[in-house]
Amino acid sequence: MEVSTGEMKVKIWSEKVDDGRRWLWHYQVRMPGKAVRGIELSHPRALAAVGRVRERESALAHVLDEQRSAAVAVPTL
């Protein structure tokens, strides 16, 4: 499954483990200039990991916006 949300692309796929009874769930989140990959033991855990990556990137973008606006607001001498 691959989903694109603006500049962020998310891909999740499964792989059967050697014993044939379990699956591994891979995920990849691609953004401009950055990619995050991981493996989880269940589909819900892979979705949660993707959510954490999205939250972290959103928080980072917010912090960078705040730093930019604070730098503009500081008068130079």
PyMOL Python script that loads the backbone (N, CA, C, O; Angstrom):
from pymol import cmd

cmd.read_pdbstr("""\
ATOM      1  N   MET A   1       0.858  -1.172   0.000  1.00  0.00           N
ATOM      2  CA  MET A   1       0.000   0.000   0.000  1.00  0.00           C
ATOM      3  C   MET A   1       0.897   1.226   0.000  1.00  0.00           C
ATOM      4  O   MET A   1       1.815   1.327   0.814  1.00  0.00           O
ATOM      5  N   GLU A   2       0.637   2.158  -0.907  1.00  0.00           N
ATOM      6  CA  GLU A   2       1.394   3.395  -0.957  1.00  0.00           C
ATOM      7  C   GLU A   2       0.417   4.556  -0.971  1.00  0.00           C
ATOM      8  O   GLU A   2      -0.539   4.573  -1.746  1.00  0.00           O
ATOM      9  N   VAL A   3       0.670   5.530  -0.097  1.00  0.00           N
ATOM     10  CA  VAL A   3      -0.199   6.703   0.032  1.00  0.00           C
ATOM     11  C   VAL A   3       0.661   7.946  -0.067  1.00  0.00           C
ATOM     12  O   VAL A   3       1.742   8.003   0.518  1.00  0.00           O
ATOM     13  N   SER A   4       0.195   8.934  -0.798  1.00  0.00           N
ATOM     14  CA  SER A   4       0.905  10.195  -0.923  1.00  0.00           C
ATOM     15  C   SER A   4       0.055  11.308  -0.326  1.00  0.00           C
ATOM     16  O   SER A   4      -1.103  11.490  -0.703  1.00  0.00           O
ATOM     17  N   THR A   5       0.641  12.050   0.608  1.00  0.00           N
ATOM     18  CA  THR A   5      -0.053  13.184   1.213  1.00  0.00           C
ATOM     19  C   THR A   5       0.819  14.415   1.043  1.00  0.00           C
ATOM     20  O   THR A   5       1.676  14.701   1.880  1.00  0.00           O
ATOM     21  N   GLY A   6       0.600  15.133  -0.028  1.00  0.00           N
ATOM     22  CA  GLY A   6       1.412  16.315  -0.291  1.00  0.00           C
ATOM     23  C   GLY A   6       2.841  15.920  -0.624  1.00  0.00           C
ATOM     24  O   GLY A   6       3.086  15.229  -1.613  1.00  0.00           O
ATOM     25  N   GLU A   7       3.786  16.359   0.206  1.00  0.00           N
ATOM     26  CA  GLU A   7       5.193  16.059  -0.020  1.00  0.00           C
ATOM     27  C   GLU A   7       5.619  14.764   0.660  1.00  0.00           C
ATOM     28  O   GLU A   7       6.763  14.338   0.495  1.00  0.00           O
ATOM     29  N   MET A   8       4.743  14.133   1.412  1.00  0.00           N
ATOM     30  CA  MET A   8       5.079  12.922   2.151  1.00  0.00           C
ATOM     31  C   MET A   8       4.449  11.703   1.478  1.00  0.00           C
ATOM     32  O   MET A   8       3.255  11.702   1.177  1.00  0.00           O
ATOM     33  N   LYS A   9       5.266  10.655   1.241  1.00  0.00           N
ATOM     34  CA  LYS A   9       4.775   9.409   0.663  1.00  0.00           C
ATOM     35  C   LYS A   9       4.998   8.291   1.669  1.00  0.00           C
ATOM     36  O   LYS A   9       6.087   8.165   2.230  1.00  0.00           O
ATOM     37  N   VAL A  10       3.973   7.480   1.899  1.00  0.00           N
ATOM     38  CA  VAL A  10       4.035   6.384   2.858  1.00  0.00           C
ATOM     39  C   VAL A  10       3.799   5.080   2.116  1.00  0.00           C
ATOM     40  O   VAL A  10       2.868   4.962   1.321  1.00  0.00           O
ATOM     41  N   LYS A  11       4.656   4.102   2.388  1.00  0.00           N
ATOM     42  CA  LYS A  11       4.524   2.781   1.770  1.00  0.00           C
ATOM     43  C   LYS A  11       4.597   1.741   2.884  1.00  0.00           C
ATOM     44  O   LYS A  11       5.497   1.790   3.723  1.00  0.00           O
ATOM     45  N   ILE A  12       3.646   0.793   2.897  1.00  0.00           N
ATOM     46  CA  ILE A  12       3.625  -0.293   3.872  1.00  0.00           C
ATOM     47  C   ILE A  12       3.449  -1.603   3.105  1.00  0.00           C
ATOM     48  O   ILE A  12       2.580  -1.715   2.240  1.00  0.00           O
ATOM     49  N   TRP A  13       4.282  -2.589   3.430  1.00  0.00           N
ATOM     50  CA  TRP A  13       4.172  -3.896   2.800  1.00  0.00           C
ATOM     51  C   TRP A  13       4.547  -4.980   3.800  1.00  0.00           C
ATOM     52  O   TRP A  13       5.198  -4.719   4.812  1.00  0.00           O
ATOM     53  N   SER A  14       4.123  -6.201   3.494  1.00  0.00           N
ATOM     54  CA  SER A  14       4.355  -7.315   4.418  1.00  0.00           C
ATOM     55  C   SER A  14       5.283  -8.347   3.791  1.00  0.00           C
ATOM     56  O   SER A  14       5.446  -8.417   2.573  1.00  0.00           O
ATOM     57  N   GLU A  15       5.889  -9.151   4.677  1.00  0.00           N
ATOM     58  CA  GLU A  15       6.802 -10.199   4.249  1.00  0.00           C
ATOM     59  C   GLU A  15       6.627 -11.387   5.197  1.00  0.00           C
ATOM     60  O   GLU A  15       6.627 -11.220   6.416  1.00  0.00           O
ATOM     61  N   LYS A  16       6.482 -12.559   4.640  1.00  0.00           N
ATOM     62  CA  LYS A  16       6.315 -13.755   5.465  1.00  0.00           C
ATOM     63  C   LYS A  16       7.675 -14.184   6.013  1.00  0.00           C
ATOM     64  O   LYS A  16       8.662 -14.230   5.279  1.00  0.00           O
ATOM     65  N   VAL A  17       7.719 -14.498   7.313  1.00  0.00           N
ATOM     66  CA  VAL A  17       8.951 -14.941   7.958  1.00  0.00           C
ATOM     67  C   VAL A  17       9.189 -16.409   7.605  1.00  0.00           C
ATOM     68  O   VAL A  17       8.264 -17.114   7.205  1.00  0.00           O
ATOM     69  N   ASP A  18      10.418 -16.857   7.753  1.00  0.00           N
ATOM     70  CA  ASP A  18      10.815 -18.211   7.338  1.00  0.00           C
ATOM     71  C   ASP A  18       9.944 -19.324   7.907  1.00  0.00           C
ATOM     72  O   ASP A  18       9.707 -20.325   7.230  1.00  0.00           O
ATOM     73  N   ASP A  19       9.466 -19.169   9.136  1.00  0.00           N
ATOM     74  CA  ASP A  19       8.678 -20.262   9.720  1.00  0.00           C
ATOM     75  C   ASP A  19       7.283 -20.373   9.088  1.00  0.00           C
ATOM     76  O   ASP A  19       6.579 -21.356   9.321  1.00  0.00           O
ATOM     77  N   GLY A  20       6.882 -19.374   8.292  1.00  0.00           N
ATOM     78  CA  GLY A  20       5.620 -19.425   7.568  1.00  0.00           C
ATOM     79  C   GLY A  20       4.386 -19.082   8.378  1.00  0.00           C
ATOM     80  O   GLY A  20       3.283 -19.048   7.832  1.00  0.00           O
ATOM     81  N   ARG A  21       4.546 -18.828   9.665  1.00  0.00           N
ATOM     82  CA  ARG A  21       3.378 -18.514  10.500  1.00  0.00           C
ATOM     83  C   ARG A  21       3.290 -17.044  10.865  1.00  0.00           C
ATOM     84  O   ARG A  21       2.239 -16.580  11.308  1.00  0.00           O
ATOM     85  N   ARG A  22       4.368 -16.311  10.688  1.00  0.00           N
ATOM     86  CA  ARG A  22       4.376 -14.900  11.083  1.00  0.00           C
ATOM     87  C   ARG A  22       4.694 -14.011   9.887  1.00  0.00           C
ATOM     88  O   ARG A  22       5.261 -14.446   8.884  1.00  0.00           O
ATOM     89  N   TRP A  23       4.308 -12.757  10.037  1.00  0.00           N
ATOM     90  CA  TRP A  23       4.563 -11.753   9.007  1.00  0.00           C
ATOM     91  C   TRP A  23       5.329 -10.601   9.634  1.00  0.00           C
ATOM     92  O   TRP A  23       5.149 -10.295  10.813  1.00  0.00           O
ATOM     93  N   LEU A  24       6.172  -9.971   8.857  1.00  0.00           N
ATOM     94  CA  LEU A  24       6.813  -8.723   9.238  1.00  0.00           C
ATOM     95  C   LEU A  24       6.212  -7.615   8.382  1.00  0.00           C
ATOM     96  O   LEU A  24       5.967  -7.803   7.191  1.00  0.00           O
ATOM     97  N   TRP A  25       5.980  -6.480   8.988  1.00  0.00           N
ATOM     98  CA  TRP A  25       5.395  -5.342   8.272  1.00  0.00           C
ATOM     99  C   TRP A  25       6.452  -4.254   8.145  1.00  0.00           C
ATOM    100  O   TRP A  25       6.927  -3.713   9.143  1.00  0.00           O
ATOM    101  N   HIS A  26       6.811  -3.943   6.905  1.00  0.00           N
ATOM    102  CA  HIS A  26       7.801  -2.908   6.613  1.00  0.00           C
ATOM    103  C   HIS A  26       7.049  -1.606   6.340  1.00  0.00           C
ATOM    104  O   HIS A  26       5.932  -1.612   5.823  1.00  0.00           O
ATOM    105  N   TYR A  27       7.685  -0.495   6.700  1.00  0.00           N
ATOM    106  CA  TYR A  27       7.116   0.806   6.336  1.00  0.00           C
ATOM    107  C   TYR A  27       8.234   1.723   5.888  1.00  0.00           C
ATOM    108  O   TYR A  27       9.380   1.601   6.320  1.00  0.00           O
ATOM    109  N   GLN A  28       7.873   2.638   5.017  1.00  0.00           N
ATOM    110  CA  GLN A  28       8.798   3.648   4.534  1.00  0.00           C
ATOM    111  C   GLN A  28       8.033   4.959   4.403  1.00  0.00           C
ATOM    112  O   GLN A  28       6.953   5.001   3.814  1.00  0.00           O
ATOM    113  N   VAL A  29       8.595   6.017   4.952  1.00  0.00           N
ATOM    114  CA  VAL A  29       8.022   7.349   4.845  1.00  0.00           C
ATOM    115  C   VAL A  29       9.056   8.207   4.117  1.00  0.00           C
ATOM    116  O   VAL A  29      10.166   8.404   4.611  1.00  0.00           O
ATOM    117  N   ARG A  30       8.686   8.714   2.942  1.00  0.00           N
ATOM    118  CA  ARG A  30       9.602   9.540   2.150  1.00  0.00           C
ATOM    119  C   ARG A  30       9.126  10.985   2.152  1.00  0.00           C
ATOM    120  O   ARG A  30       7.953  11.282   1.927  1.00  0.00           O
ATOM    121  N   MET A  31      10.083  11.874   2.416  1.00  0.00           N
ATOM    122  CA  MET A  31       9.847  13.302   2.393  1.00  0.00           C
ATOM    123  C   MET A  31      10.975  13.928   1.579  1.00  0.00           C
ATOM    124  O   MET A  31      11.977  13.260   1.325  1.00  0.00           O
ATOM    125  N   PRO A  32      10.848  15.168   1.170  1.00  0.00           N
ATOM    126  CA  PRO A  32      11.946  15.786   0.420  1.00  0.00           C
ATOM    127  C   PRO A  32      13.230  15.789   1.258  1.00  0.00           C
ATOM    128  O   PRO A  32      13.276  16.369   2.343  1.00  0.00           O
ATOM    129  N   GLY A  33      14.259  15.138   0.741  1.00  0.00           N
ATOM    130  CA  GLY A  33      15.551  15.131   1.424  1.00  0.00           C
ATOM    131  C   GLY A  33      15.662  14.184   2.599  1.00  0.00           C
ATOM    132  O   GLY A  33      16.667  14.217   3.309  1.00  0.00           O
ATOM    133  N   LYS A  34      14.670  13.340   2.834  1.00  0.00           N
ATOM    134  CA  LYS A  34      14.699  12.464   4.002  1.00  0.00           C
ATOM    135  C   LYS A  34      13.804  11.262   3.777  1.00  0.00           C
ATOM    136  O   LYS A  34      12.755  11.359   3.141  1.00  0.00           O
ATOM    137  N   ALA A  35      14.238  10.112   4.316  1.00  0.00           N
ATOM    138  CA  ALA A  35      13.414   8.901   4.268  1.00  0.00           C
ATOM    139  C   ALA A  35      13.583   8.160   5.592  1.00  0.00           C
ATOM    140  O   ALA A  35      14.684   8.092   6.138  1.00  0.00           O
ATOM    141  N   VAL A  36      12.492   7.611   6.097  1.00  0.00           N
ATOM    142  CA  VAL A  36      12.506   6.836   7.331  1.00  0.00           C
ATOM    143  C   VAL A  36      11.938   5.460   7.009  1.00  0.00           C
ATOM    144  O   VAL A  36      10.866   5.352   6.414  1.00  0.00           O
ATOM    145  N   ARG A  37      12.661   4.397   7.405  1.00  0.00           N
ATOM    146  CA  ARG A  37      12.212   3.029   7.171  1.00  0.00           C
ATOM    147  C   ARG A  37      12.202   2.286   8.489  1.00  0.00           C
ATOM    148  O   ARG A  37      12.945   2.621   9.412  1.00  0.00           O
ATOM    149  N   GLY A  38      11.348   1.268   8.569  1.00  0.00           N
ATOM    150  CA  GLY A  38      11.307   0.452   9.767  1.00  0.00           C
ATOM    151  C   GLY A  38      10.548  -0.842   9.543  1.00  0.00           C
ATOM    152  O   GLY A  38       9.929  -1.046   8.499  1.00  0.00           O
ATOM    153  N   ILE A  39      10.605  -1.717  10.547  1.00  0.00           N
ATOM    154  CA  ILE A  39       9.914  -3.000  10.519  1.00  0.00           C
ATOM    155  C   ILE A  39       9.179  -3.177  11.838  1.00  0.00           C
ATOM    156  O   ILE A  39       9.723  -2.886  12.903  1.00  0.00           O
ATOM    157  N   GLU A  40       7.949  -3.651  11.765  1.00  0.00           N
ATOM    158  CA  GLU A  40       7.151  -3.947  12.963  1.00  0.00           C
ATOM    159  C   GLU A  40       6.584  -5.359  12.848  1.00  0.00           C
ATOM    160  O   GLU A  40       6.626  -5.967  11.778  1.00  0.00           O
ATOM    161  N   LEU A  41       6.059  -5.870  13.944  1.00  0.00           N
ATOM    162  CA  LEU A  41       5.527  -7.230  13.980  1.00  0.00           C
ATOM    163  C   LEU A  41       4.048  -7.314  13.642  1.00  0.00           C
ATOM    164  O   LEU A  41       3.521  -8.414  13.477  1.00  0.00           O
ATOM    165  N   SER A  42       3.364  -6.175  13.535  1.00  0.00           N
ATOM    166  CA  SER A  42       1.946  -6.200  13.175  1.00  0.00           C
ATOM    167  C   SER A  42       1.612  -4.952  12.359  1.00  0.00           C
ATOM    168  O   SER A  42       2.317  -3.944  12.414  1.00  0.00           O
ATOM    169  N   HIS A  43       0.525  -5.046  11.604  1.00  0.00           N
ATOM    170  CA  HIS A  43       0.082  -3.913  10.787  1.00  0.00           C
ATOM    171  C   HIS A  43      -0.291  -2.704  11.644  1.00  0.00           C
ATOM    172  O   HIS A  43       0.106  -1.590  11.303  1.00  0.00           O
ATOM    173  N   PRO A  44      -1.041  -2.870  12.749  1.00  0.00           N
ATOM    174  CA  PRO A  44      -1.356  -1.703  13.581  1.00  0.00           C
ATOM    175  C   PRO A  44      -0.110  -1.026  14.168  1.00  0.00           C
ATOM    176  O   PRO A  44      -0.079   0.196  14.308  1.00  0.00           O
ATOM    177  N   ARG A  45       0.910  -1.811  14.510  1.00  0.00           N
ATOM    178  CA  ARG A  45       2.142  -1.211  15.028  1.00  0.00           C
ATOM    179  C   ARG A  45       2.880  -0.449  13.937  1.00  0.00           C
ATOM    180  O   ARG A  45       3.487   0.586  14.213  1.00  0.00           O
ATOM    181  N   ALA A  46       2.839  -0.944  12.700  1.00  0.00           N
ATOM    182  CA  ALA A  46       3.458  -0.226  11.585  1.00  0.00           C
ATOM    183  C   ALA A  46       2.734   1.096  11.335  1.00  0.00           C
ATOM    184  O   ALA A  46       3.372   2.122  11.098  1.00  0.00           O
ATOM    185  N   LEU A  47       1.403   1.070  11.387  1.00  0.00           N
ATOM    186  CA  LEU A  47       0.630   2.312  11.226  1.00  0.00           C
ATOM    187  C   LEU A  47       0.941   3.304  12.339  1.00  0.00           C
ATOM    188  O   LEU A  47       1.053   4.504  12.086  1.00  0.00           O
ATOM    189  N   ALA A  48       1.081   2.818  13.565  1.00  0.00           N
ATOM    190  CA  ALA A  48       1.411   3.692  14.694  1.00  0.00           C
ATOM    191  C   ALA A  48       2.801   4.308  14.501  1.00  0.00           C
ATOM    192  O   ALA A  48       3.004   5.484  14.802  1.00  0.00           O
ATOM    193  N   ALA A  49       3.749   3.524  14.005  1.00  0.00           N
ATOM    194  CA  ALA A  49       5.096   4.042  13.761  1.00  0.00           C
ATOM    195  C   ALA A  49       5.074   5.132  12.692  1.00  0.00           C
ATOM    196  O   ALA A  49       5.764   6.143  12.821  1.00  0.00           O
ATOM    197  N   VAL A  50       4.289   4.931  11.643  1.00  0.00           N
ATOM    198  CA  VAL A  50       4.147   5.959  10.607  1.00  0.00           C
ATOM    199  C   VAL A  50       3.537   7.220  11.211  1.00  0.00           C
ATOM    200  O   VAL A  50       3.957   8.331  10.887  1.00  0.00           O
ATOM    201  N   GLY A  51       2.546   7.053  12.088  1.00  0.00           N
ATOM    202  CA  GLY A  51       1.934   8.198  12.765  1.00  0.00           C
ATOM    203  C   GLY A  51       2.944   8.964  13.608  1.00  0.00           C
ATOM    204  O   GLY A  51       2.926  10.195  13.638  1.00  0.00           O
ATOM    205  N   ARG A  52       3.829   8.233  14.296  1.00  0.00           N
ATOM    206  CA  ARG A  52       4.857   8.902  15.098  1.00  0.00           C
ATOM    207  C   ARG A  52       5.820   9.692  14.224  1.00  0.00           C
ATOM    208  O   ARG A  52       6.239  10.787  14.597  1.00  0.00           O
ATOM    209  N   VAL A  53       6.177   9.144  13.059  1.00  0.00           N
ATOM    210  CA  VAL A  53       7.060   9.862  12.129  1.00  0.00           C
ATOM    211  C   VAL A  53       6.376  11.135  11.656  1.00  0.00           C
ATOM    212  O   VAL A  53       6.994  12.198  11.606  1.00  0.00           O
ATOM    213  N   ARG A  54       5.102  11.026  11.310  1.00  0.00           N
ATOM    214  CA  ARG A  54       4.356  12.213  10.840  1.00  0.00           C
ATOM    215  C   ARG A  54       4.246  13.267  11.935  1.00  0.00           C
ATOM    216  O   ARG A  54       4.404  14.458  11.664  1.00  0.00           O
ATOM    217  N   GLU A  55       3.976  12.841  13.182  1.00  0.00           N
ATOM    218  CA  GLU A  55       3.884  13.787  14.290  1.00  0.00           C
ATOM    219  C   GLU A  55       5.224  14.474  14.539  1.00  0.00           C
ATOM    220  O   GLU A  55       5.276  15.683  14.766  1.00  0.00           O
ATOM    221  N   ARG A  56       6.304  13.697  14.494  1.00  0.00           N
ATOM    222  CA  ARG A  56       7.633  14.263  14.718  1.00  0.00           C
ATOM    223  C   ARG A  56       7.970  15.290  13.645  1.00  0.00           C
ATOM    224  O   ARG A  56       8.499  16.356  13.957  1.00  0.00           O
ATOM    225  N   GLU A  57       7.670  14.982  12.381  1.00  0.00           N
ATOM    226  CA  GLU A  57       7.953  15.916  11.287  1.00  0.00           C
ATOM    227  C   GLU A  57       7.088  17.174  11.406  1.00  0.00           C
ATOM    228  O   GLU A  57       7.556  18.279  11.131  1.00  0.00           O
ATOM    229  N   SER A  58       5.835  17.007  11.814  1.00  0.00           N
ATOM    230  CA  SER A  58       4.951  18.154  11.999  1.00  0.00           C
ATOM    231  C   SER A  58       5.459  19.052  13.130  1.00  0.00           C
ATOM    232  O   SER A  58       5.454  20.277  13.006  1.00  0.00           O
ATOM    233  N   ALA A  59       5.893  18.444  14.221  1.00  0.00           N
ATOM    234  CA  ALA A  59       6.424  19.221  15.349  1.00  0.00           C
ATOM    235  C   ALA A  59       7.702  19.939  14.947  1.00  0.00           C
ATOM    236  O   ALA A  59       7.909  21.093  15.322  1.00  0.00           O
ATOM    237  N   LEU A  60       8.560  19.269  14.190  1.00  0.00           N
ATOM    238  CA  LEU A  60       9.797  19.888  13.731  1.00  0.00           C
ATOM    239  C   LEU A  60       9.505  21.076  12.826  1.00  0.00           C
ATOM    240  O   LEU A  60      10.149  22.119  12.943  1.00  0.00           O
ATOM    241  N   ALA A  61       8.539  20.927  11.925  1.00  0.00           N
ATOM    242  CA  ALA A  61       8.162  22.038  11.046  1.00  0.00           C
ATOM    243  C   ALA A  61       7.631  23.214  11.854  1.00  0.00           C
ATOM    244  O   ALA A  61       7.924  24.368  11.539  1.00  0.00           O
ATOM    245  N   HIS A  62       6.847  22.928  12.900  1.00  0.00           N
ATOM    246  CA  HIS A  62       6.310  23.988  13.758  1.00  0.00           C
ATOM    247  C   HIS A  62       7.444  24.726  14.479  1.00  0.00           C
ATOM    248  O   HIS A  62       7.440  25.955  14.546  1.00  0.00           O
ATOM    249  N   VAL A  63       8.406  23.983  15.013  1.00  0.00           N
ATOM    250  CA  VAL A  63       9.536  24.602  15.713  1.00  0.00           C
ATOM    251  C   VAL A  63      10.345  25.468  14.758  1.00  0.00           C
ATOM    252  O   VAL A  63      10.743  26.578  15.113  1.00  0.00           O
ATOM    253  N   LEU A  64      10.591  24.970  13.549  1.00  0.00           N
ATOM    254  CA  LEU A  64      11.354  25.758  12.582  1.00  0.00           C
ATOM    255  C   LEU A  64      10.611  27.033  12.192  1.00  0.00           C
ATOM    256  O   LEU A  64      11.239  28.079  12.023  1.00  0.00           O
ATOM    257  N   ASP A  65       9.289  26.969  12.047  1.00  0.00           N
ATOM    258  CA  ASP A  65       8.498  28.168  11.748  1.00  0.00           C
ATOM    259  C   ASP A  65       8.591  29.177  12.883  1.00  0.00           C
ATOM    260  O   ASP A  65       8.730  30.377  12.648  1.00  0.00           O
ATOM    261  N   GLU A  66       8.513  28.681  14.125  1.00  0.00           N
ATOM    262  CA  GLU A  66       8.624  29.572  15.286  1.00  0.00           C
ATOM    263  C   GLU A  66      10.003  30.227  15.344  1.00  0.00           C
ATOM    264  O   GLU A  66      10.111  31.414  15.653  1.00  0.00           O
ATOM    265  N   GLN A  67      11.047  29.474  15.052  1.00  0.00           N
ATOM    266  CA  GLN A  67      12.394  30.035  15.067  1.00  0.00           C
ATOM    267  C   GLN A  67      12.562  31.086  13.983  1.00  0.00           C
ATOM    268  O   GLN A  67      13.199  32.116  14.205  1.00  0.00           O
ATOM    269  N   ARG A  68      11.994  30.832  12.811  1.00  0.00           N
ATOM    270  CA  ARG A  68      12.074  31.812  11.733  1.00  0.00           C
ATOM    271  C   ARG A  68      11.344  33.108  12.096  1.00  0.00           C
ATOM    272  O   ARG A  68      11.856  34.207  11.884  1.00  0.00           O
ATOM    273  N   SER A  69      10.139  32.952  12.649  1.00  0.00           N
ATOM    274  CA  SER A  69       9.376  34.157  13.012  1.00  0.00           C
ATOM    275  C   SER A  69      10.047  34.904  14.166  1.00  0.00           C
ATOM    276  O   SER A  69       9.986  36.132  14.218  1.00  0.00           O
ATOM    277  N   ALA A  70      10.685  34.185  15.087  1.00  0.00           N
ATOM    278  CA  ALA A  70      11.395  34.848  16.195  1.00  0.00           C
ATOM    279  C   ALA A  70      12.628  35.573  15.673  1.00  0.00           C
ATOM    280  O   ALA A  70      12.967  36.645  16.175  1.00  0.00           O
ATOM    281  N   ALA A  71      13.297  35.019  14.688  1.00  0.00           N
ATOM    282  CA  ALA A  71      14.478  35.660  14.121  1.00  0.00           C
ATOM    283  C   ALA A  71      14.103  36.933  13.375  1.00  0.00           C
ATOM    284  O   ALA A  71      14.871  37.896  13.366  1.00  0.00           O
ATOM    285  N   VAL A  72      12.932  36.946  12.752  1.00  0.00           N
ATOM    286  CA  VAL A  72      12.465  38.136  12.043  1.00  0.00           C
ATOM    287  C   VAL A  72      12.047  39.210  13.029  1.00  0.00           C
ATOM    288  O   VAL A  72      12.238  40.397  12.763  1.00  0.00           O
ATOM    289  N   ALA A  73      11.483  38.821  14.157  1.00  0.00           N
ATOM    290  CA  ALA A  73      10.968  39.785  15.124  1.00  0.00           C
ATOM    291  C   ALA A  73      12.065  40.457  15.938  1.00  0.00           C
ATOM    292  O   ALA A  73      11.815  41.511  16.524  1.00  0.00           O
ATOM    293  N   VAL A  74      13.273  39.894  16.002  1.00  0.00           N
ATOM    294  CA  VAL A  74      14.357  40.466  16.803  1.00  0.00           C
ATOM    295  C   VAL A  74      14.987  41.611  16.019  1.00  0.00           C
ATOM    296  O   VAL A  74      15.481  41.410  14.910  1.00  0.00           O
ATOM    297  N   PRO A  75      14.970  42.814  16.596  1.00  0.00           N
ATOM    298  CA  PRO A  75      15.587  43.947  15.891  1.00  0.00           C
ATOM    299  C   PRO A  75      17.116  43.826  15.912  1.00  0.00           C
ATOM    300  O   PRO A  75      17.705  43.382  16.898  1.00  0.00           O
ATOM    301  N   THR A  76      17.729  44.223  14.823  1.00  0.00           N
ATOM    302  CA  THR A  76      19.192  44.203  14.751  1.00  0.00           C
ATOM    303  C   THR A  76      19.709  45.581  15.050  1.00  0.00           C
ATOM    304  O   THR A  76      19.051  46.584  14.773  1.00  0.00           O
ATOM    305  N   LEU A  77      20.903  45.627  15.622  1.00  0.00           N
ATOM    306  CA  LEU A  77      21.497  46.922  15.988  1.00  0.00           C
ATOM    307  C   LEU A  77      22.478  47.399  14.958  1.00  0.00           C
ATOM    308  O   LEU A  77      23.065  48.470  15.114  1.00  0.00           O
TER     309      LEU A  77
END
""", "prot")
cmd.dss("prot")
cmd.show_as("cartoon", "prot")
cmd.util.cbc("prot")
cmd.orient("prot")
